[in-house]
């Protein structure tokens, strides 16, 4: 894990050299959302327990959770374009395409192995994907979520190919922490709110297929103002 932290630290340095501090977007002093690295067995980190999952399967689940969270941010956080959540998400899809495909395939095999039939396994995988997306729906903590996702998305772009899973282990705790409401640390009484995006679409499974929003079925995603 030490070498992984070195890679991620390098990515963070590169981000700092190429982008303005995200804390300036919303807060004078941002909430501390940092947390320790995870394995995927911690409650709430990958949404649901995965009994009997191997280390590779847990890592795949973490990678898929992080990808989903950054996908949600790409949709919900465009009200603040300087976060680059959409651009970074598109870039990381290109950079980490092979690893993300492997992660999906590993998860598919896990649910197939855990179910009685292949069809039931596919249904369980689809339900898992829906739960993952729904778990990133946030209203009162949207600013924290968007800021954290912006930072992590930039790290993902600079993370070397084949190491997206390690990034997920290092940063999923922070992304989950960002879903808990917290505000300005320097001036706690100063509360700032923006119009918030609708979270209702995340409860409609038909609007998602393999983690992608289905324009033909549900139209354009209703972004916040």
Buried (B, 14 or more C-beta within 10 A) or exposed (E): EEEBEEBBEBBBEBBEEEBEEBBEBBBEEBBEBEBEBBEBEEEEBBBBEBEEBEEBBBBBBBBBBBBBBBBBBBBBBBBBEEBBBBBBBBBBBEBBEEBBEBBBEBBBBBBBEBBEEEEEBBEBBBEBBBBBBBBBBBEBBBBBBBBBBBBBBBBBBBBBEEBBBBBBBBBBBBBBBBBEEBBBEEEEEEEEEEEBBEBEBBEEBEBBEEBEBBEEEBEEBEEBE
